[in-house]
Amino acid sequence: MTTTGRGPDTGPGKLLGSGRSADVYEIDEAWVLRRDREGWGDAAAEGALMAHVRAHGYPAPAVRPSGSRTDLVMERLDGPTMLQAFAAGALDPAEAGAMLARLLRALHTVPGRTAADARVLHLDLHPDNVILTADGPRVIDWAQAEEGDPGLDWGTSAVILAQVAVSAEPVAAPARATLTALLADPSHLTEEGLAQALRRRAANPTMSREETGLLGAAGELVRSLMREDPS
């Protein structure tokens, strides 16, 4: 299937944004096309999981069939990401961390589709994958999602924030504050979930050598926050 400028058969339209492995194109005022440049994902499976969590009341974008493994057609969302809102001074780090925690807890009430005791995991929930719409936060980029134990999802979000917090980036201090808030209210992070998240991040082909090199310090930061007495 060739996708989509003004409809599903006309080719890509205006480029709206690019991530590590995918580009997002305009279809029309209501829909966008996300195209996987690397061919690592499965858009049909991702869309089915998004429809599943949405059917259970979780704030994922609506999707429609594309008939393609690399192209995902989904609802167009208006609003900044949490990261953009933070940069604009419209969201402080503590609010961001608490919002991520609420989104994780809500997601882990959604049952898995293949196993009754499994939960749906996003596995890439961080401030750049949450769009703040007029109707509330909406979670995007479900390419890494699977079913499993929630501790892994908490560990993944914590490690992503911690990698920024231990870096030399200007946003390192706010990232640490966001991480602290994420783990405070209350966290369902486990040592097993953290260890597994660190292993998976180390094997992630989209990460640079510099990012991978921060994982040791990131893990220690997360563990130090796990040990802190909230009282």
N, C-alpha and C positions, 0 to 999 in steps of 0.2 A: 504494500500500500504506500502510495506517495501522499505525504501530508504537507501541510495545510497552510494556506495563506488566508483566504476568506472562507474556506470550507475544507472538508477532509480529503479532497482529491486534487488540490491545486498547487501544492508545494508550500514551503515555509513562508510566512509573512514577516512582519517587522520583528527583528531581534529585540527582545525585552531585557534579557539578562543571560549571563553565563556563569556556571559553577565549575567545580573541578572536573566534572566528567559529562556535563549536560548543558544544553542551551534551551532557552525558553523563547518561543515565538508567539506573536499575536495571531489569533484566528479571527476573532471579532470582539465586540464589547463584553461578551459573556464567557468566552472560552480561550484557552491558550494551549499550545502544544509544547511539551517538554520532550526534547530529542536527546537520547543518550549517544554521545559521540564515540564512546569507547566500546559499546556493545557488551558491557559487563552485566547489565541488569535484565529484568524480564518485565516489561511494562504491563503486560496483561496480568501477570500475577500480582504486581504492585497495585494495579487498579482494583483488582478483586479484593485485596486486603483493605484498601482504603474504603471501598464500598461496605465491607463488613464492619469496620469500626464506626463508620458514619451511621450505619443502620442501628448501632447500639448507642447512638447519641453523642459520639465523640466528634470534636470539631475538625474533621478532615475535609478537604475540598471535595465537591462532587466530581465524579469522573464519568466519561462515556467511552464505549468501546472504540478502539482504534484499529484492531486487527493487526497490530504490529508488535514485535518484541522490543523495539527501541523507542517507539513513540507513545507518549501518554497524553491524552486529551483530558484536560481538567478545567474546572471552574476558575475563572479569572477573579482574583482577590484584590481588593483595593485597600491600601494601607501600608505603613512601614513595617519592616521586620522589627523584632525586639532590639536587634543590634542597631538599626538605624534610629529607633526611638531613643535608645540610650545615648547615641552620639549627638542627637539633637537636644538632649537635656529633658526629654519628655518622660523618661523612665529611669529610676535610680537602680543601682545594682541589687539592693535588697529586694525591691519589688520584682526585678527580673528573676532572681533566684527563687523567690516564693512562687512566682507564676509557673516556672518550670517544674517545681515540685508538685503543684496542683495538677498540672497536665500529665505528669508521670503517674500520679496516684489515680487519676481518672482513667487513664489508658489501661492500667492494670486491673481495672474492674471488667474489662472487655474479655470475654472468654475466647480461647483459641478456637479455630475452626476444625482442627484435626485431633485435639486431645482435650478432654474435659478439664484436666488439672493444669493445663498450660495457659499462660496469659499472652496477649499480643504485646510485643516489644517493638519500639520504634528504632532504637539503636543508633540514632543520630539526632537526638533531641537537644538542640542548643539554640542560642538566641537568633541565629541567622535562619533557622528553620521554623520560626514562629512569626506569622504575619498578624499584626494588630489591626483588625478590621473594625468597622463601626458596630458589628455584631459580636465582637469579642475576639480572642485569639484563635487562630486557625493554624494547624500543624501541617507542614508540607514536607516533601522529600522523604517518601517512605521506601526508598530503594533498598535500604538495609534491613527492613523490618522482617521479623520472624516470630515464632512462638517459643516461649521458654519461661525461665524464672525471672521475675522482675528485678532481682538483684543485679543481673547483667545490664539491664537498661539504666538503672541508677548509676552503676559503675561507669558505663560508657559516657553518660552526660557529665559525670564528675571528672573523668579523665580529660575530656575535651576542654572543659573550662580550666582544669588545672594546667594543661599544657600552655595555655595562654598566660595563666597566672605566674608561672615560673619562667616565662620568656622575658626578653628585653623589650617587648612591645609596650607602647605608651598605655595600652589598656590593661596591663598586667594587674595593677592594684584593683581596678573595678572588677576584673574577672575573678580575683580572689574573693572579693566581697560577694559577688554573685554565687560563687561556689559555696561559701560559708552559709548563705541563706538557703541554698538548695538542700544542704544536708541537715538543716536545723529544724525542720517543721512537719513531722519528723521524717527522717530518711529511712528508706528500706534497703539501703546499701549494705552488702555483706562483703566479708573478705574474699570469699569465693567469687562473687560477682565482680569485684574490683580486679582481682588477679586475671580473670577471664577477659575483662575489658582491656586490660593492659596488653595481653597477648594478641588480641584481635587488632588493636590499634597498631601494634608493632608490625603486623602482617598486612596492613592496609596499603595497597599499591598506590593510592592517591596522595599519601603523605610524603613530604620531603625528608631528606636525611636529617635536616636540622630539627624538624618536628619529632621525628622518631627519637632523636637524641635527648629530647626533653622528657621522655616517658618515665625514666627513673625518678627524677625529681618530682614529676607530677604525681606519681604513685605515692611518694613519701608525703607530699603535701596533703593528699586526700586522706591517707592513714592518720596523719596528725590531727586532722579535723574530725575524723571518726572517733579518736580517743578523747577529744575534749568533752568535758562535762558541761552539758547545756545549762545547768543550774549555776 
